[in-house]
Amino acid sequence: MKNIPNLITCLNLLAGCMACVMILKYENFSGAFIFIVLASIFDFLDGFAARLLKAYSKLGAELDSLADVISFGMAPGCVIYAYLNSATQGLSFSGLPFIAFLLPIFSAIRLAKFNTDTRQTDSFLGLPVPACALFWISFIPTILPYTHRNPSIYVASVVGLLIIFCLLMVSEIPMFSLKFKNFGWKDNKWSYSLILFSIVIIILFSALKMFLLSISLIIIGFIILSFIKNKSSES
């Protein structure tokens, strides 16, 4: 029973590897999306199982970080690389796609900081790696059909956002978590606000047949709400 969390973590790692295969071998953005979403589910379940079974270990913590670097760092990095490689065909940016691999590098730094920082028990400092990954795997397929209209602008936007998200991951900016200590509004208003925002966005953009865009917007909403929460705490 004690090994169940580690087995689930291995499924997280496997899903991340499959996402890399899907994008690098088959250029299947939808397949990569599905496997990274599966990885995020396994990432939640391994922590849940560890708490339920009280099966905490240093091995499990290290294995979890390794799986997260692959699933939420390397895999979305490959998605960005494949997109930039396709979008820069015919442009004078032959080496630019490799900038995508800043994502796994900064993801690894973010995870290492998280593992050694005792301040991040109930909230986060910097953007969580899974949230960053979910943004990219939904944002890239959303803009892919429109990139041919003006490749330079789309490429510049992706590179600019990539740098911003990398910096957000390793920043000291406080960001709230969705951990509930109780179900009261006062202690969980930011989490409830994000949930309500997410429901509205998903319904609206699903009706517009732009479900993937809704996920990207939810991550943006999470970042903005975290900034608002920080400002309200300072005042």
ABEGO torsion letter per residue (X at the ends): XAAAAAAAAAAAAAAAAAAAAAAAAAGBAAAAAAAAAAAAAAAAAAAAAAAAAGBBBAAAAAAAAAAAAAAAAAAAAAAAAAAAAAAABGBAAAAAAAAAAAAAAAAAAAAAAAAABAABAABBBEBBAAAAAAAAAAAAAAAAAAAAABAAAAAAAAAAAAAAAAAAAABABBBBBABBABABAAAAAAAAAAAAAAAAAAAAAAAAGBAAAAAAAAAAAAAAAAAAAAAAAAX
